[in-house]
Amino acid sequence: MDISTDLPIMYTIACLLLGLGYAFFLYRKERLLASNKLKVFLFSIRTLFIGFLAVLLLNPIVKSTHKITEKPIVILAQDISESIIDSFFLTEISKQLSDFEVHQFSFADKVYEGFKTENTGLLTNYSNLFEDFKSRFENQHIAAMVLASDGMYNTGANPLYSNLSNYPIYTIAQGDTNVKKDVSIAKVLQNEIAFLGNTFPLEIAIAAEKCSGENIQVNIWNNGKKIHSEKIAITSGNAFEKVEVKLLADAIGLQHYTINVTQFSDEKNIKNNSYTAYVEVIDSRYKILVLTEGSHPDITAYTSAVEKNKNYALEQVDVNDFKGNIEAYQLLVLFGVKENTSIVNVIKKSKIPLLVFNMQQDVFRQFTSVFSFRSRSGQEEARAIKNESFTNFTFSPDLLNLLDEAPPLYSPFGKYTLQMGAVTVLFQEIGGQITNNPVIILDEQKDRKMAFVTAEGFWKWKLHDYAIAKNNDAFNEIFSKLTQYLVLLKDKSKFRVNYKKQIAENENISFEAALYNESYELVNNKEVELIISNEKGENFNYEFSKSGTKYSLSVGVLDVGKYTFLAKVKGSEMLKKGSFDVKAIQLEQLYTVANHKLLYQLANISGGALFYPNQTDKIVAAIKQSKNNHNRISTEEKLKGIINIPWILLSLLSFISLEWFLRKYNGLI
């Protein structure tokens, strides 16, 4: 143990001299003490007390070194997904590892501390398990990990590549690897969205094991009605068949299409004979008319970004060839259309949302008065910079990176004048200086949404995005969000509720609500309640919590099924009704043959071994014989102010108490 202070040694000597001087003045003329030895003893006590007390005020530091012995850690992880039948023997292994620091976990798609008693996991995710352990046990002394599972995973990365552990993994192979007679729906492919009155494809992959010579009936049901039925003849013992059907979307909303295949009496697993596909049927698509005059690569760049959205029906026509009615569309897009074109007057009188690409700026003045442009001839390069105060829609980090790195656009040289009501989305940066010149500007006056693009060269952004990210997601975002903003009707209601219409059965259900006053300012001065009803007619009551200026509510997890809700603002007539569906996760039932090969590979590459549930004694022996089975000894230095050490303060108190007692006894007090 070392004692140190930042002050020179002379300060300590001065403290001792202070104690000596104090004691000298106290006892030099003391005549009531007959014994010189007692006088010297009391003199010494007072000298040490005052001197040491003064030293404490210098705050000396005590440095001590402690030896720490860490037991090796053993991690026990039990798969609790639905495909596991028995999972409660790891407790016995834990009891035999008293020489180790044992940590118990259960996992499926998430990781839980301790062993759970029910196998209710709907998904199996090994990569999530290893990521959790990597962060939880970083730099700790791990002797081994015991992983009990059937080797089947249906979400997350392959554990052979996601596991980077430096300790052996001992896997316990659960489940049955024997192939039994089984008919299963292996996979279903369908569109997430279909349009009312249209047909949409449904592709069903059916796996049949040991069913050679059998006929399988495939039935599809919707709203209690059988809408498709066909037979499949199985000609081999290990067959894989595809059934492709076209179904009619004849009802609006989230539709449940239940697919059933034949169940044989000697099948062990019949859960995978049924599957429910979910398709959102909407009544119409937004029709977008793109009118062009001349050609330009920006036209293709825009249309390729927007037509990926299945909610949009895009039609591109040369302005001179268009003979239709513009009122049949929900958005008009003009590319290079000049102001003297005859259709400009028709568009000017319409209330249909408008998006105008026109680098020459001449047609802008026909539609808007929120900005004007005076050309000075020529072009200049300009980079696009997001307006930090723009909030009509959000920009992802990838899109912001694209704006920073993308090639410059070309804009006509001239002067812009912005009026009240102009909302700039992107500014121009020219010569390293951010200007007020817009790249994209919005106008919402007179109950009509309009957007104007004042530059060209966006096709280079698309190429750049693909060169960097190997996709066009960031580039597509700017025009898809701009288009979505224009076509969506503005919600003018004073009470609004946001929620997801489709939720997985293991997902928390949440709602957000917003309440506006007469000036359309966000307020939350009233209570908001929510009533959820299930298909049985049971009602569940909830209260929204106030969060900032809005409301939020987390309902938790609900059973699979259809639900309706009623949200009400207390003390008013404002309410919102809606519905949502909790979808079943059926992946654990699709495949029931255990994958012990994966468990063997996982154990082998980590330096562990594969065991079976009846070999618990061998697992314990392997862990105890592991090269990692040793205590880790480390040293730790601790710094503590000497004034914080209790026994030193007690010693000082004892000294001064002894002196007081002797002085009292001898009549000095």
Order of alpha helices (4+ residues) and beta strands (2+ residues): beta-alpha-alpha-beta-beta-alpha-beta-beta-alpha-beta-alpha-beta-beta-beta-beta-beta-beta-beta-beta-beta-beta-alpha-beta-beta-alpha-beta-beta-alpha-beta-beta-beta-beta-alpha-alpha-beta-beta-beta-beta-beta-beta-beta-beta-beta-beta-alpha-alpha-beta-alpha-beta-alpha
